[in-house]
Amino acid sequence: MPSFALKVTRSGLSGLGRLSPQLAGKAAFRLFCLTPSRRPRGSKAKAAHMEGRQRLLGAEQFMLPFPGGRAMAYRFNGGAKGPRKRYLVVHGWGSSSEYMSELTTFLASSGAEVISLDLPGHGRSAGRSLNVRLAISAISAAATRFGALDAAIGHSFGGACLALASAGFLPGIDPIETKKLVLIGAPSGMGWLFKEFGRFMGLRSQAQEALEAEVGRITGKVLTAYDEPRGMLDPARPVLVIHAEDDKEVSARHARVYAAQGEHVRLFWANGFGHRRIVSAPPVFEAIDAFLAEPMKIEKTLESGDGTVLSFYRTPVRRCL
């Protein structure tokens, strides 16, 4: 049953929509971009957050300025000497570096320099809202501060934004330099999110159109452009897409859309781990570790088709059942 606050918000948007669909659309966009409370809910979330906070104590902290805000970054192995890999890790909507810390410390255990970024409005970054332009601006600030990346690893919204950032998708923001991409439970488009939000808030058609137009005004790209993945992933850059077919938040269809972009994309099904547990699953760590260790050499596709692994390397990653 909808909460009282939700009923009031829906009623307010409905009334505003009758007076001015444009204002209703803009108000809906601001609501859409509001980030959730940073306080963990429930005993499991509190325990996971506390454990993550302890892991992050071993990292350097950097507050990175960017147009529109400031973002917190944590760096492991920053003072190490000699050649080493450099990885960037980005969390999803409503998450933070604490919840990605198992993966971050796993990557750092190899001696690599690992940067974990809190997106705006999340973790210890500034702000109370987030949109794609803010996210990519923060990612760009991290890449500028720490240098070229051997790989960028992102979960959910963070993964989608890394894909866009590596493609130089938004005007006015240069593409980040990364040799490989790992996208975990990441959506391949954004249009569905705004349509679902509009239905949830009971927006009328004109207000919905205004909401979608606001995306273009704020980010610099019309909403339909976010749903054109073809060519988004550079064929010269190997990509590992990890998804669970039981993901209830981001449909497995999105993983298949990424995989269909070419032989440079490998698809690994981490079934049974859903949308959130997937970022701390040992089989996922193993798949990422193997992918990052492989040479930058594109080879013949070994398998293809729905529900199988798409591999362009000598040793294919297998399905995690």
N, C-alpha and C positions, 0 to 999 in steps of 0.2 A: 504494500500500500504506500503511495507517495507520501513523503513527509509534508508537514505543514509548510515548511520553507519552500519546498519544491512547488507546491500548489500555488503559493503566493508568487513565486518567480514566473511560473507559467502564465498565471493570470495577468501579471504585469506586462509580460512580453506580448500577450495577446491584445491587451488594451493599447499598448504602444504601437503594435502592428496595424491596428485599425486607424490610428492617427497618422503614423508615418512608418511605412515598411522599412525605409532606409535606416531610420534611427533604431528600429527594432532589430534589424540585421546587425548593426554595429554593436548594440548592447549584447546580442547573442554571441558575437565573436569575442567580446571581452570576457563573457562568462566561460566560453569554451576554453580560453587561454589561461584561466585561473588555475594555479597549481594546487594540488591537495595538501592537506596538513603534513608537515614533515615529521610529526610524532608517529612512531610506529603504533599500529593498532593490534591488540591481542598479544598474548604471552609469547607466541612463536615469533611474531614480528619483532617484539621487544628484545627477545633473546638474540635473534639474528642480527639486529642492529647493534646491540652491545658487543657481540663477538666481532662484527665488522669494524666497529670503532677501535677495538683493541688491535686489530690487524693494521689499521691505518696509522697507529702510533709510530710505526717504524718507517713512515714515509716523510719526505720533505713536503711542506705545504706552500703553495703559490696562489696568490689572488691575482687573477688575470683580468685586466681591463679590456673591454671591447665596446664597440658602439652600441649603447643601450644598456650597459650593465657591467657586472664583474662576476667572474666565475672562479670557483675554487678548484685547484688541481693538486693531486697528490702524486709525488714521484718516488718510485723505488729504484735503488741502485744508481742514483744520479751521480754519486761521487766515484763510481767504479772507474778503473783505468783500463786502457786497452780497447780494442774493437768489441762492440757488442750490439745486439739488436735493440731497436727502439719500438715499443708498442704503445698505442693509445687505446684506452678502454672507456666506453661511454655507456651509461645506464639508460633505462627506458623511463617512460612517463610515470611519475609517482614514486620513483626509486631514488637511489643515491649511490655514491661510491661504497658505502658500508655494505650494501647488498650485493655488490659486484666484487667484494674483497677476496672471496675464495678464489675466483678466477684470476684476479689481479696478482695475488701473492703466488699462485701457482705459476704464472708466467714469469714472475720475478725470480722464482727459485732457480731458473735456468741461467741467471746472471744478466738477463736482459734489463734494459732501462724501461720501466713501465710507468706510464702516466695514466691516472684515473681521473676523469673529469666529472665534476658535478655540473649538470646543466642549470641554466638560470631558473630560479624559483625552486630549486631542489638542493638537498644536502646543506652545505655551508655556503652555497652561492647566494648572491643578492637577488632580490626580487620576489614577486608573488605571481608572476605570469610567465608563460612560455609559448613561443610560436616557432615556426621553422626558421625564420630569419634570425631570431635570437639564438637558437640552438646552433645554427651553422656559424654564426659570428663567434660564439664561444669556442667551437671546435677549431675554427680558423685561428683564433688567438692562441690556442694551445699548440697548434702546429707551427705557428710563427715563433712562439717562445722556445720550443724544444727542438725544432728542426724536422727534417724529413723522416718519415716513418717507414719502418719495415712492414708494419701491418697496423690496421685500425680495426678494432673489434667492438661491435655495438649490439645492444639488446633492444628489441622492440623499436620504439620511436627513435632511440639513439642510433640503432642500426640503419634505419631509413634515412636519418639525417647524415650519417657518414657516407652513405651511397650518394646522396645529393651533393654533399660537400666535395667528395672526390671527383665529381663530374663538373664542378663549377656551375651548378644549376642556377644559383641566384645571381642576378646582376649586381655588380659592385663588390662581390666577394670572390677572390681568386680560389681556384681549386686547391685542396690540400694535396701534398705529395705523399703518397703511400704506395708501397709495392704490392701489398695484398689487402684484401678486405675479408672480414668474417662478420656475417649478418645472422644474428640469433633471434628467431621469432620476430623478424622485422616485416612490417607491412611494405608492399610494393607500390602503394598508392595512398592518397589521402582523401579522395572524394567521398568514399564510403563513411569515413568518420564524421564528416560534416552533415551528410544526409541522415545518418543515424541520430546525431545530436539534434538536428532540426525536428525529426519525428518525435524524439524524446521530449523536447521542449514544446511541442505542439505549434511550431511555426507555420504560418500561412505561406502560400507559395511566393508571394512578393517579398516577404521578410526572409524566406529561405534564399531567394536570389540575392538579396542584399547581403546576407551572411556570407555567401560564397564569393560575392564581389569584393567583400572586405579582405578576403584572403589575398587577392591580387593586389589590392591597394597597400596592404601592410608588408607583404613579403616580396612583392615585385614580380610574381609569377601567378598567372590565373590558375584557379583550382584544377581545371582540366589538364594543365601541363603536368601536374603531379601524378596523373594517372596514365602517363605515356612512358612506360619503363623501357621500351625498345631503344637500345643504344645508350641507356643510362650507365651501364657497367662497361667500362673500357675493355675491349677484347684483349688488350695487352696486360691487363691486371687480373691475376687469378683471384677468384672469389669462392669462399666457402659459405654456403647457406645452410644453417642448422635450424630445424623446425621440428615440432612434434605434431603428428597428425591428430592428437587429442587436444591441441591448443584451442581453448574456448574463447580466447580474447582476440587473437589474430589468426584468421583462417589459414589452413595449410595451403589454400589456393594461392596465397601470396608467395610462398616458397616456390611453387611450380611456375609462377610468372617469372620470378628471377631466373630459375633454372632454364627456362625456355630461351633466354637471351643468348646462349651460345655455349660452346665447348669449354670456355674459360670459367664456367660456373659449375661448381660441384655441389650436389645436394645430399645432405646427410639427415636422415630421419632419426631423431632422438625421441622415439615414442615412449609414452608413459611419464614424461616429465612435464607435460603441460606448458604453460607460458612462463611461469615464474621459477619453478624448481630447475628448469633447464640450465640456468646460469650457474648452478652449483653441482651439476651432475658429473661424476667422474668420467663416464663414457664421452661426454661432450668435451671435457678437458683433453682427453686422449686424442679425440678427432682434431681438435684445434692444434695440439702440440705436433701431431703428425703433419698437418697441413703447413704449419709455419716452418717446419724443418725441411720441407721438400724444395728442390731447386726450382728456379724460375724458368721452367721449360715446358711449353705446351706440347702435349702429345695427343695421340689419337683417342677419341672417345671410346671407353671400354664398355659402357652400358648406357642405355637410355630408356625413356618410356616412363609412364606414370607409375609412381611408387617405387622406383628403383634409384640407385645411386648414379648420378651423372658425374663421371670422373674423367679428368684429362691428365692424370698422373699415372705413373707406372704402377703404384700400389693404391688400389681404390679403397676409400673409406667405406665401411660396411654399415648397413642399417642397424641401428640399436633397437631391438625389439622390446 
